[in-house]
Amino acid sequence: MCYVYILRSKKFNKHYTGQTKNLNKRIEEHNSGKTKSIKAYIPFELIYFEEFSTRKEALEREKYFKSGCGR
């Protein structure tokens, strides 16, 4: 299973969208500062996720969320 997720920075109220196969592990990585590009925005809270059977479907949905229409 693959997941598309949206996190909200509790510090700056900004959103981050991503996809992963292990949702809990990925959120822990974000909140521990292992993702350098968004390290300054921690802590995060999970506000939304969707589950997909293939990575291709998850990537397409992530692309939609990051587009102008999906925001």
PDB file with one MODEL, atoms N, CA, C and O in Angstrom:
MODEL        1
ATOM      1  N   MET A   1       0.829  -1.182   0.000  1.00  0.00           N
ATOM      2  CA  MET A   1       0.000   0.000   0.000  1.00  0.00           C
ATOM      3  C   MET A   1       0.880   1.254   0.000  1.00  0.00           C
ATOM      4  O   MET A   1       1.965   1.270   0.581  1.00  0.00           O
ATOM      5  N   CYS A   2       0.398   2.274  -0.647  1.00  0.00           N
ATOM      6  CA  CYS A   2       1.068   3.573  -0.671  1.00  0.00           C
ATOM      7  C   CYS A   2       0.107   4.632  -0.148  1.00  0.00           C
ATOM      8  O   CYS A   2      -1.111   4.505  -0.274  1.00  0.00           O
ATOM      9  N   TYR A   3       0.670   5.662   0.431  1.00  0.00           N
ATOM     10  CA  TYR A   3      -0.129   6.718   1.027  1.00  0.00           C
ATOM     11  C   TYR A   3       0.283   8.081   0.492  1.00  0.00           C
ATOM     12  O   TYR A   3       1.462   8.333   0.245  1.00  0.00           O
ATOM     13  N   VAL A   4      -0.685   8.941   0.319  1.00  0.00           N
ATOM     14  CA  VAL A   4      -0.450  10.358   0.071  1.00  0.00           C
ATOM     15  C   VAL A   4      -0.916  11.048   1.346  1.00  0.00           C
ATOM     16  O   VAL A   4      -1.989  10.749   1.870  1.00  0.00           O
ATOM     17  N   TYR A   5      -0.095  11.976   1.838  1.00  0.00           N
ATOM     18  CA  TYR A   5      -0.420  12.603   3.114  1.00  0.00           C
ATOM     19  C   TYR A   5      -0.200  14.104   3.052  1.00  0.00           C
ATOM     20  O   TYR A   5       0.566  14.610   2.231  1.00  0.00           O
ATOM     21  N   ILE A   6      -0.886  14.794   3.934  1.00  0.00           N
ATOM     22  CA  ILE A   6      -0.707  16.234   4.085  1.00  0.00           C
ATOM     23  C   ILE A   6      -0.424  16.506   5.549  1.00  0.00           C
ATOM     24  O   ILE A   6      -1.183  16.108   6.432  1.00  0.00           O
ATOM     25  N   LEU A   7       0.682  17.192   5.787  1.00  0.00           N
ATOM     26  CA  LEU A   7       1.070  17.582   7.131  1.00  0.00           C
ATOM     27  C   LEU A   7       0.886  19.084   7.286  1.00  0.00           C
ATOM     28  O   LEU A   7       0.984  19.835   6.316  1.00  0.00           O
ATOM     29  N   ARG A   8       0.620  19.511   8.506  1.00  0.00           N
ATOM     30  CA  ARG A   8       0.537  20.935   8.811  1.00  0.00           C
ATOM     31  C   ARG A   8       1.585  21.261   9.858  1.00  0.00           C
ATOM     32  O   ARG A   8       1.676  20.595  10.890  1.00  0.00           O
ATOM     33  N   SER A   9       2.376  22.291   9.587  1.00  0.00           N
ATOM     34  CA  SER A   9       3.356  22.750  10.549  1.00  0.00           C
ATOM     35  C   SER A   9       2.626  23.467  11.679  1.00  0.00           C
ATOM     36  O   SER A   9       1.891  24.425  11.437  1.00  0.00           O
ATOM     37  N   LYS A  10       2.822  23.014  12.892  1.00  0.00           N
ATOM     38  CA  LYS A  10       2.196  23.663  14.044  1.00  0.00           C
ATOM     39  C   LYS A  10       2.840  25.014  14.319  1.00  0.00           C
ATOM     40  O   LYS A  10       2.222  25.889  14.924  1.00  0.00           O
ATOM     41  N   LYS A  11       4.066  25.181  13.882  1.00  0.00           N
ATOM     42  CA  LYS A  11       4.823  26.399  14.140  1.00  0.00           C
ATOM     43  C   LYS A  11       4.457  27.533  13.183  1.00  0.00           C
ATOM     44  O   LYS A  11       4.346  28.686  13.599  1.00  0.00           O
ATOM     45  N   PHE A  12       4.268  27.205  11.891  1.00  0.00           N
ATOM     46  CA  PHE A  12       4.040  28.227  10.876  1.00  0.00           C
ATOM     47  C   PHE A  12       2.719  28.082  10.128  1.00  0.00           C
ATOM     48  O   PHE A  12       2.417  28.898   9.257  1.00  0.00           O
ATOM     49  N   ASN A  13       1.926  27.059  10.450  1.00  0.00           N
ATOM     50  CA  ASN A  13       0.649  26.802   9.788  1.00  0.00           C
ATOM     51  C   ASN A  13       0.802  26.636   8.272  1.00  0.00           C
ATOM     52  O   ASN A  13      -0.064  27.067   7.510  1.00  0.00           O
ATOM     53  N   LYS A  14       1.888  26.021   7.841  1.00  0.00           N
ATOM     54  CA  LYS A  14       2.126  25.721   6.429  1.00  0.00           C
ATOM     55  C   LYS A  14       1.851  24.238   6.207  1.00  0.00           C
ATOM     56  O   LYS A  14       1.941  23.435   7.136  1.00  0.00           O
ATOM     57  N   HIS A  15       1.514  23.881   4.961  1.00  0.00           N
ATOM     58  CA  HIS A  15       1.210  22.497   4.627  1.00  0.00           C
ATOM     59  C   HIS A  15       2.320  21.869   3.798  1.00  0.00           C
ATOM     60  O   HIS A  15       2.998  22.545   3.024  1.00  0.00           O
ATOM     61  N   TYR A  16       2.493  20.561   3.975  1.00  0.00           N
ATOM     62  CA  TYR A  16       3.460  19.784   3.213  1.00  0.00           C
ATOM     63  C   TYR A  16       2.755  18.534   2.718  1.00  0.00           C
ATOM     64  O   TYR A  16       2.088  17.849   3.493  1.00  0.00           O
ATOM     65  N   THR A  17       2.893  18.235   1.449  1.00  0.00           N
ATOM     66  CA  THR A  17       2.276  17.050   0.846  1.00  0.00           C
ATOM     67  C   THR A  17       3.359  16.096   0.391  1.00  0.00           C
ATOM     68  O   THR A  17       4.367  16.520  -0.173  1.00  0.00           O
ATOM     69  N   GLY A  18       3.157  14.807   0.631  1.00  0.00           N
ATOM     70  CA  GLY A  18       4.127  13.801   0.223  1.00  0.00           C
ATOM     71  C   GLY A  18       3.461  12.456   0.029  1.00  0.00           C
ATOM     72  O   GLY A  18       2.253  12.311   0.215  1.00  0.00           O
ATOM     73  N   GLN A  19       4.265  11.472  -0.349  1.00  0.00           N
ATOM     74  CA  GLN A  19       3.758  10.108  -0.499  1.00  0.00           C
ATOM     75  C   GLN A  19       4.799   9.148   0.041  1.00  0.00           C
ATOM     76  O   GLN A  19       5.997   9.433   0.014  1.00  0.00           O
ATOM     77  N   THR A  20       4.334   8.004   0.533  1.00  0.00           N
ATOM     78  CA  THR A  20       5.223   7.028   1.148  1.00  0.00           C
ATOM     79  C   THR A  20       4.554   5.664   1.211  1.00  0.00           C
ATOM     80  O   THR A  20       3.346   5.541   1.007  1.00  0.00           O
ATOM     81  N   LYS A  21       5.353   4.641   1.497  1.00  0.00           N
ATOM     82  CA  LYS A  21       4.798   3.310   1.728  1.00  0.00           C
ATOM     83  C   LYS A  21       4.577   3.048   3.216  1.00  0.00           C
ATOM     84  O   LYS A  21       3.770   2.193   3.582  1.00  0.00           O
ATOM     85  N   ASN A  22       5.294   3.784   4.082  1.00  0.00           N
ATOM     86  CA  ASN A  22       5.175   3.606   5.523  1.00  0.00           C
ATOM     87  C   ASN A  22       4.853   4.965   6.150  1.00  0.00           C
ATOM     88  O   ASN A  22       5.751   5.761   6.427  1.00  0.00           O
ATOM     89  N   LEU A  23       3.594   5.211   6.364  1.00  0.00           N
ATOM     90  CA  LEU A  23       3.125   6.522   6.804  1.00  0.00           C
ATOM     91  C   LEU A  23       3.666   6.912   8.182  1.00  0.00           C
ATOM     92  O   LEU A  23       4.168   8.023   8.350  1.00  0.00           O
ATOM     93  N   ASN A  24       3.572   6.028   9.156  1.00  0.00           N
ATOM     94  CA  ASN A  24       4.020   6.354  10.509  1.00  0.00           C
ATOM     95  C   ASN A  24       5.514   6.661  10.554  1.00  0.00           C
ATOM     96  O   ASN A  24       5.939   7.613  11.208  1.00  0.00           O
ATOM     97  N   LYS A  25       6.302   5.855   9.859  1.00  0.00           N
ATOM     98  CA  LYS A  25       7.752   6.072   9.828  1.00  0.00           C
ATOM     99  C   LYS A  25       8.079   7.413   9.177  1.00  0.00           C
ATOM    100  O   LYS A  25       8.961   8.135   9.643  1.00  0.00           O
ATOM    101  N   ARG A  26       7.377   7.743   8.112  1.00  0.00           N
ATOM    102  CA  ARG A  26       7.661   8.983   7.387  1.00  0.00           C
ATOM    103  C   ARG A  26       7.322  10.207   8.238  1.00  0.00           C
ATOM    104  O   ARG A  26       8.064  11.188   8.224  1.00  0.00           O
ATOM    105  N   ILE A  27       6.228  10.162   8.967  1.00  0.00           N
ATOM    106  CA  ILE A  27       5.862  11.277   9.843  1.00  0.00           C
ATOM    107  C   ILE A  27       6.912  11.446  10.944  1.00  0.00           C
ATOM    108  O   ILE A  27       7.283  12.570  11.284  1.00  0.00           O
ATOM    109  N   GLU A  28       7.389  10.330  11.498  1.00  0.00           N
ATOM    110  CA  GLU A  28       8.445  10.383  12.510  1.00  0.00           C
ATOM    111  C   GLU A  28       9.712  11.017  11.935  1.00  0.00           C
ATOM    112  O   GLU A  28      10.377  11.801  12.611  1.00  0.00           O
ATOM    113  N   GLU A  29      10.048  10.677  10.683  1.00  0.00           N
ATOM    114  CA  GLU A  29      11.224  11.249  10.037  1.00  0.00           C
ATOM    115  C   GLU A  29      11.069  12.764   9.877  1.00  0.00           C
ATOM    116  O   GLU A  29      12.013  13.516  10.120  1.00  0.00           O
ATOM    117  N   HIS A  30       9.894  13.201   9.473  1.00  0.00           N
ATOM    118  CA  HIS A  30       9.647  14.635   9.333  1.00  0.00           C
ATOM    119  C   HIS A  30       9.796  15.342  10.682  1.00  0.00           C
ATOM    120  O   HIS A  30      10.456  16.377  10.772  1.00  0.00           O
ATOM    121  N   ASN A  31       9.195  14.793  11.711  1.00  0.00           N
ATOM    122  CA  ASN A  31       9.206  15.447  13.021  1.00  0.00           C
ATOM    123  C   ASN A  31      10.544  15.353  13.748  1.00  0.00           C
ATOM    124  O   ASN A  31      10.784  16.106  14.692  1.00  0.00           O
ATOM    125  N   SER A  32      11.415  14.444  13.325  1.00  0.00           N
ATOM    126  CA  SER A  32      12.730  14.342  13.957  1.00  0.00           C
ATOM    127  C   SER A  32      13.775  15.180  13.222  1.00  0.00           C
ATOM    128  O   SER A  32      14.928  15.240  13.650  1.00  0.00           O
ATOM    129  N   GLY A  33      13.387  15.832  12.115  1.00  0.00           N
ATOM    130  CA  GLY A  33      14.304  16.709  11.396  1.00  0.00           C
ATOM    131  C   GLY A  33      15.144  16.024  10.343  1.00  0.00           C
ATOM    132  O   GLY A  33      16.113  16.611   9.863  1.00  0.00           O
ATOM    133  N   LYS A  34      14.805  14.795   9.964  1.00  0.00           N
ATOM    134  CA  LYS A  34      15.581  14.067   8.958  1.00  0.00           C
ATOM    135  C   LYS A  34      15.317  14.547   7.538  1.00  0.00           C
ATOM    136  O   LYS A  34      16.081  14.229   6.626  1.00  0.00           O
ATOM    137  N   THR A  35      14.251  15.303   7.340  1.00  0.00           N
ATOM    138  CA  THR A  35      13.952  15.885   6.034  1.00  0.00           C
ATOM    139  C   THR A  35      14.438  17.328   6.064  1.00  0.00           C
ATOM    140  O   THR A  35      13.770  18.210   6.603  1.00  0.00           O
ATOM    141  N   LYS A  36      15.612  17.554   5.478  1.00  0.00           N
ATOM    142  CA  LYS A  36      16.283  18.853   5.603  1.00  0.00           C
ATOM    143  C   LYS A  36      15.477  20.012   5.031  1.00  0.00           C
ATOM    144  O   LYS A  36      15.512  21.115   5.576  1.00  0.00           O
ATOM    145  N   SER A  37      14.754  19.779   3.942  1.00  0.00           N
ATOM    146  CA  SER A  37      14.060  20.881   3.280  1.00  0.00           C
ATOM    147  C   SER A  37      12.937  21.488   4.120  1.00  0.00           C
ATOM    148  O   SER A  37      12.561  22.639   3.898  1.00  0.00           O
ATOM    149  N   ILE A  38      12.402  20.742   5.069  1.00  0.00           N
ATOM    150  CA  ILE A  38      11.308  21.264   5.896  1.00  0.00           C
ATOM    151  C   ILE A  38      11.628  21.204   7.386  1.00  0.00           C
ATOM    152  O   ILE A  38      10.734  21.323   8.224  1.00  0.00           O
ATOM    153  N   LYS A  39      12.885  21.022   7.708  1.00  0.00           N
ATOM    154  CA  LYS A  39      13.319  20.894   9.108  1.00  0.00           C
ATOM    155  C   LYS A  39      12.912  22.109   9.947  1.00  0.00           C
ATOM    156  O   LYS A  39      12.547  21.960  11.113  1.00  0.00           O
ATOM    157  N   ALA A  40      12.971  23.296   9.366  1.00  0.00           N
ATOM    158  CA  ALA A  40      12.659  24.521  10.109  1.00  0.00           C
ATOM    159  C   ALA A  40      11.186  24.617  10.499  1.00  0.00           C
ATOM    160  O   ALA A  40      10.826  25.426  11.353  1.00  0.00           O
ATOM    161  N   TYR A  41      10.335  23.802   9.882  1.00  0.00           N
ATOM    162  CA  TYR A  41       8.892  23.899  10.110  1.00  0.00           C
ATOM    163  C   TYR A  41       8.362  22.914  11.143  1.00  0.00           C
ATOM    164  O   TYR A  41       7.162  22.916  11.417  1.00  0.00           O
ATOM    165  N   ILE A  42       9.210  22.074  11.728  1.00  0.00           N
ATOM    166  CA  ILE A  42       8.730  21.100  12.701  1.00  0.00           C
ATOM    167  C   ILE A  42       8.277  21.805  13.975  1.00  0.00           C
ATOM    168  O   ILE A  42       8.826  22.853  14.317  1.00  0.00           O
ATOM    169  N   PRO A  43       7.313  21.271  14.673  1.00  0.00           N
ATOM    170  CA  PRO A  43       6.651  19.975  14.557  1.00  0.00           C
ATOM    171  C   PRO A  43       5.477  19.996  13.566  1.00  0.00           C
ATOM    172  O   PRO A  43       4.892  21.041  13.281  1.00  0.00           O
ATOM    173  N   PHE A  44       5.160  18.810  13.060  1.00  0.00           N
ATOM    174  CA  PHE A  44       4.060  18.628  12.117  1.00  0.00           C
ATOM    175  C   PHE A  44       2.966  17.771  12.729  1.00  0.00           C
ATOM    176  O   PHE A  44       3.206  16.966  13.629  1.00  0.00           O
ATOM    177  N   GLU A  45       1.764  17.965  12.217  1.00  0.00           N
ATOM    178  CA  GLU A  45       0.666  17.069  12.559  1.00  0.00           C
ATOM    179  C   GLU A  45       0.037  16.581  11.252  1.00  0.00           C
ATOM    180  O   GLU A  45      -0.068  17.330  10.281  1.00  0.00           O
ATOM    181  N   LEU A  46      -0.370  15.335  11.247  1.00  0.00           N
ATOM    182  CA  LEU A  46      -1.031  14.754  10.084  1.00  0.00           C
ATOM    183  C   LEU A  46      -2.458  15.275  10.042  1.00  0.00           C
ATOM    184  O   LEU A  46      -3.207  15.122  11.006  1.00  0.00           O
ATOM    185  N   ILE A  47      -2.837  15.894   8.923  1.00  0.00           N
ATOM    186  CA  ILE A  47      -4.198  16.409   8.826  1.00  0.00           C
ATOM    187  C   ILE A  47      -5.034  15.648   7.801  1.00  0.00           C
ATOM    188  O   ILE A  47      -6.262  15.727   7.822  1.00  0.00           O
ATOM    189  N   TYR A  48      -4.362  14.894   6.883  1.00  0.00           N
ATOM    190  CA  TYR A  48      -5.119  14.164   5.867  1.00  0.00           C
ATOM    191  C   TYR A  48      -4.232  13.104   5.237  1.00  0.00           C
ATOM    192  O   TYR A  48      -3.032  13.319   5.065  1.00  0.00           O
ATOM    193  N   PHE A  49      -4.817  11.955   4.889  1.00  0.00           N
ATOM    194  CA  PHE A  49      -4.093  10.955   4.102  1.00  0.00           C
ATOM    195  C   PHE A  49      -5.076  10.121   3.301  1.00  0.00           C
ATOM    196  O   PHE A  49      -6.245   9.989   3.662  1.00  0.00           O
ATOM    197  N   GLU A  50      -4.580   9.561   2.207  1.00  0.00           N
ATOM    198  CA  GLU A  50      -5.329   8.630   1.375  1.00  0.00           C
ATOM    199  C   GLU A  50      -4.450   7.416   1.124  1.00  0.00           C
ATOM    200  O   GLU A  50      -3.225   7.527   1.066  1.00  0.00           O
ATOM    201  N   GLU A  51      -5.083   6.254   0.975  1.00  0.00           N
ATOM    202  CA  GLU A  51      -4.384   4.994   0.750  1.00  0.00           C
ATOM    203  C   GLU A  51      -4.618   4.538  -0.683  1.00  0.00           C
ATOM    204  O   GLU A  51      -5.735   4.621  -1.194  1.00  0.00           O
ATOM    205  N   PHE A  52      -3.552   4.051  -1.335  1.00  0.00           N
ATOM    206  CA  PHE A  52      -3.634   3.572  -2.717  1.00  0.00           C
ATOM    207  C   PHE A  52      -2.969   2.212  -2.834  1.00  0.00           C
ATOM    208  O   PHE A  52      -2.063   1.885  -2.067  1.00  0.00           O
ATOM    209  N   SER A  53      -3.420   1.426  -3.793  1.00  0.00           N
ATOM    210  CA  SER A  53      -2.857   0.089  -3.965  1.00  0.00           C
ATOM    211  C   SER A  53      -1.554   0.108  -4.769  1.00  0.00           C
ATOM    212  O   SER A  53      -0.761  -0.828  -4.671  1.00  0.00           O
ATOM    213  N   THR A  54      -1.319   1.160  -5.564  1.00  0.00           N
ATOM    214  CA  THR A  54      -0.073   1.247  -6.329  1.00  0.00           C
ATOM    215  C   THR A  54       0.607   2.597  -6.105  1.00  0.00           C
ATOM    216  O   THR A  54      -0.035   3.595  -5.774  1.00  0.00           O
ATOM    217  N   ARG A  55       1.919   2.594  -6.295  1.00  0.00           N
ATOM    218  CA  ARG A  55       2.689   3.833  -6.150  1.00  0.00           C
ATOM    219  C   ARG A  55       2.316   4.822  -7.247  1.00  0.00           C
ATOM    220  O   ARG A  55       2.304   6.032  -7.018  1.00  0.00           O
ATOM    221  N   LYS A  56       2.012   4.314  -8.431  1.00  0.00           N
ATOM    222  CA  LYS A  56       1.640   5.184  -9.550  1.00  0.00           C
ATOM    223  C   LYS A  56       0.403   6.009  -9.200  1.00  0.00           C
ATOM    224  O   LYS A  56       0.367   7.212  -9.456  1.00  0.00           O
ATOM    225  N   GLU A  57      -0.605   5.369  -8.618  1.00  0.00           N
ATOM    226  CA  GLU A  57      -1.818   6.088  -8.213  1.00  0.00           C
ATOM    227  C   GLU A  57      -1.497   7.153  -7.159  1.00  0.00           C
ATOM    228  O   GLU A  57      -2.014   8.269  -7.216  1.00  0.00           O
ATOM    229  N   ALA A  58      -0.647   6.800  -6.210  1.00  0.00           N
ATOM    230  CA  ALA A  58      -0.279   7.736  -5.150  1.00  0.00           C
ATOM    231  C   ALA A  58       0.469   8.937  -5.722  1.00  0.00           C
ATOM    232  O   ALA A  58       0.213  10.072  -5.322  1.00  0.00           O
ATOM    233  N   LEU A  59       1.385   8.697  -6.651  1.00  0.00           N
ATOM    234  CA  LEU A  59       2.140   9.791  -7.262  1.00  0.00           C
ATOM    235  C   LEU A  59       1.233  10.727  -8.056  1.00  0.00           C
ATOM    236  O   LEU A  59       1.426  11.943  -8.041  1.00  0.00           O
ATOM    237  N   GLU A  60       0.245  10.162  -8.749  1.00  0.00           N
ATOM    238  CA  GLU A  60      -0.702  10.983  -9.513  1.00  0.00           C
ATOM    239  C   GLU A  60      -1.530  11.864  -8.571  1.00  0.00           C
ATOM    240  O   GLU A  60      -1.780  13.033  -8.863  1.00  0.00           O
ATOM    241  N   ARG A  61      -1.948  11.297  -7.450  1.00  0.00           N
ATOM    242  CA  ARG A  61      -2.742  12.061  -6.484  1.00  0.00           C
ATOM    243  C   ARG A  61      -1.890  13.140  -5.812  1.00  0.00           C
ATOM    244  O   ARG A  61      -2.359  14.257  -5.590  1.00  0.00           O
ATOM    245  N   GLU A  62      -0.655  12.807  -5.493  1.00  0.00           N
ATOM    246  CA  GLU A  62       0.252  13.797  -4.910  1.00  0.00           C
ATOM    247  C   GLU A  62       0.465  14.956  -5.886  1.00  0.00           C
ATOM    248  O   GLU A  62       0.465  16.121  -5.490  1.00  0.00           O
ATOM    249  N   LYS A  63       0.645  14.624  -7.149  1.00  0.00           N
ATOM    250  CA  LYS A  63       0.826  15.654  -8.177  1.00  0.00           C
ATOM    251  C   LYS A  63      -0.404  16.564  -8.241  1.00  0.00           C
ATOM    252  O   LYS A  63      -0.278  17.778  -8.401  1.00  0.00           O
ATOM    253  N   TYR A  64      -1.584  15.973  -8.118  1.00  0.00           N
ATOM    254  CA  TYR A  64      -2.817  16.769  -8.113  1.00  0.00           C
ATOM    255  C   TYR A  64      -2.838  17.737  -6.929  1.00  0.00           C
ATOM    256  O   TYR A  64      -3.135  18.920  -7.092  1.00  0.00           O
ATOM    257  N   PHE A  65      -2.523  17.228  -5.741  1.00  0.00           N
ATOM    258  CA  PHE A  65      -2.530  18.076  -4.531  1.00  0.00           C
ATOM    259  C   PHE A  65      -1.535  19.221  -4.641  1.00  0.00           C
ATOM    260  O   PHE A  65      -1.763  20.295  -4.084  1.00  0.00           O
ATOM    261  N   LYS A  66      -0.442  19.006  -5.347  1.00  0.00           N
ATOM    262  CA  LYS A  66       0.590  20.040  -5.479  1.00  0.00           C
ATOM    263  C   LYS A  66       0.298  20.995  -6.651  1.00  0.00           C
ATOM    264  O   LYS A  66       1.000  21.990  -6.830  1.00  0.00           O
ATOM    265  N   SER A  67      -0.729  20.692  -7.436  1.00  0.00           N
ATOM    266  CA  SER A  67      -1.106  21.559  -8.539  1.00  0.00           C
ATOM    267  C   SER A  67      -1.975  22.713  -8.040  1.00  0.00           C
ATOM    268  O   SER A  67      -2.403  22.715  -6.886  1.00  0.00           O
ATOM    269  N   GLY A  68      -2.228  23.662  -8.881  1.00  0.00           N
ATOM    270  CA  GLY A  68      -3.075  24.794  -8.509  1.00  0.00           C
ATOM    271  C   GLY A  68      -4.484  24.372  -8.159  1.00  0.00           C
ATOM    272  O   GLY A  68      -5.077  24.917  -7.227  1.00  0.00           O
ATOM    273  N   CYS A  69      -5.035  23.415  -8.884  1.00  0.00           N
ATOM    274  CA  CYS A  69      -6.400  22.948  -8.628  1.00  0.00           C
ATOM    275  C   CYS A  69      -6.520  22.177  -7.324  1.00  0.00           C
ATOM    276  O   CYS A  69      -7.547  22.251  -6.649  1.00  0.00           O
ATOM    277  N   GLY A  70      -5.489  21.447  -6.971  1.00  0.00           N
ATOM    278  CA  GLY A  70      -5.523  20.582  -5.803  1.00  0.00           C
ATOM    279  C   GLY A  70      -5.287  21.283  -4.484  1.00  0.00           C
ATOM    280  O   GLY A  70      -5.589  20.730  -3.426  1.00  0.00           O
ATOM    281  N   ARG A  71      -4.757  22.480  -4.527  1.00  0.00           N
ATOM    282  CA  ARG A  71      -4.471  23.185  -3.275  1.00  0.00           C
ATOM    283  C   ARG A  71      -5.762  23.679  -2.682  1.00  0.00           C
ATOM    284  O   ARG A  71      -5.755  24.303  -1.621  1.00  0.00           O
TER     285      ARG A  71
ENDMDL
END
